[in-house]
Amino acid sequence: MTTLLRKLVSLRCLSPNFHACCRRSPGRSVHLSHGRGAQLVTGGSRSVAAVARTHNRQLHAEAGEAVEVDLKRLDGGDDGIVEVVMCRQKARNALGHLFVSQMRELVSSLSSDAAARVVVFRSLVPGVFCAGADLKERALMINSESDLFVHGLRSLMTQIASSAHMGLIETTRGLLPGAGGSQRLPRTIGVTLAKELIFTGRRIDGQTALEMGLVNRAVEQNEAGDAAYREALSLAREILPQAPIAVRMAKEAMNRGVEVDMTSAMAIERMCYARVIPTRDRQEGMAAFIEKRPPKYIGE
């Protein structure tokens, strides 16, 4: 039994131990680069001793809404790591109106949160990370409402971001992947394999996903059932001390560069590199190297 670390492809995931890493987009909440540079890591559940909550739960409680997505901040040595907690227990974190609305609200708030350096997506629902679309809710929508909702869901996925099983199973429900999966999956594993998975609606396990190049890592599950979460948190802790602007610009260079020809990609890299040169963090990195000490980056 393994759990795994994955790339973002908008897959329907049936395990809480399902992870991904990315940086925020320019002018967007999360995923591609820019902003203040939060990294994203999705993960399973864990008890956190030193955590500070935002007032998100209180705000929704006052509005008479259930809290389906919440925010927690780690402190101490993990200061800068934020957990987005998914807790729609009865519906297995299915993507309904309220769930998506609260998720977008939190993701948007993180785009301007200078204290958030790494974001961990975590499920509190045993055995499930996210069950995919809320088909019961979807069945009550008229066509125009459904189209608008899927458009919003696609936007959220762009922002964000083997005991695990995953798949794009929409064709088995008379649909096609509408939240970006039909475009992200071919870019991740190639058109041929993507077509096979989407046409058949097949679910695959973690080892198969690793072999396809769909996930970055697969780790053996532990007795606590949180092996993938521990792996994700370990990765988050590796990212946390690095220079925020440098990492953000590196991600922007890669994410934008892979979509264009090599000449244009080199121009993008040059532009991103130029934005790092005048930073105080670059000066600190050079000084720390010369003085043979660990650097202390401040994101400026």
Number of C-alpha atoms within 10 A of each C-alpha: 13 19 30 31 27 23 22 22 24 23 23 21 19 20 23 28 33 33 29 23 24 25 32 28 24 17 12 20 28 30 28 27 28 23 21 25 33 34 30 28 31 31 32 29 23 14 6 12 8 13 17 13 13 12 12 16 16 12 12 15 12 9 8 9 12 14 18 22 24 20 24 20 21 17 15 8 10 16 17 20 24 27 24 22 22 27 22 21 14 8 16 21 24 24 21 20 16 15 20 19 17 18 22 21 14 17 23 17 12 24 23 16 15 13 15 21 24 26 29 27 26 27 30 19 21 15 16 21 29 25 17 21 19 16 13 11 13 17 10 10 13 9 11 8 12 15 13 11 18 17 14 17 22 17 15 22 18 22 21 29 24 20 22 26 23 20 21 27 21 19 15 13 9 7 9 17 19 17 22 20 22 19 15 18 24 16 14 17 16 14 13 9 14 20 14 11 17 22 15 14 17 16 19 15 17 25 22 15 24 17 12 14 15 20 23 15 22 25 18 15 18 13 7 8 20 20 22 28 27 18 21 28 21 12 15 23 17 10 17 20 15 18 22 24 24 20 19 25 24 17 24 22 22 15 18 15 18 12 11 12 9 11 9 14 18 14 13 19 18 12 13 19 15 12 12 20 12 11 15 14 22 19 15 17 18 12 14 14 12 9 10 9 10 12 19 13 17 14 17 13
